[in-house]
Amino acid sequence: MKIKIRKMIESDITEFPTEFKKQGWHTSVEQYQMYYNEQKNGTRKLFVAEVDGNAVGYATLLSHDISGPFKDKNIPVIVDFNVLEKYQRNGIGTAIMDTIENYVKEYSSTICLGVGLHYGYGAAQRMYVKRGYIPDGSGVWFNGKQLEQYAPCMNDDELILYLSKQLI
């Protein structure tokens, strides 16, 4: 399987929501239109994996986080990283992460990300640890805020653990 990493192209705007819907995920065309527009104006970088002419995964990169423990620290952050289920475990996620980390280490010694805590994020959690990402020590965050001890929360996509990695 030959994996090509490229920028987002206009056809990805509709292709990703269509493919994610087939696996039961609900993403919107508007989200990908926003990503495409932000890529065009330079506020977000997109790294799209392509196999045999099909977009099969992506991750976005911001120059700094807009919430969480890394907010306003000028540390690049990986946001919204996904590989279509039928293409997982084929090195696509690794190729995307390698490309992003190599890009970032040209201008920063640190990179960060947030990962959900429910079982749907299990593969991502394992991959990040294997790649050397470590928790930042601020505990978990819920709905954009640091969760206090014993505070109620819901184990949904908004319950996040933040990790960072030193790039060598």
Beta strands, then each sheet from edge to edge (+ up, - down):
strand 1: 3-6
strand 2: 45-51
strand 3: 54-62
strand 4: 77-83
strand 5: 110-116
strand 6: 134-142
strand 7: 145-146
strand 8: 159-166
sheet 1: 1+ 2- 3+ 4- 5- 8+ 6- 7+
end
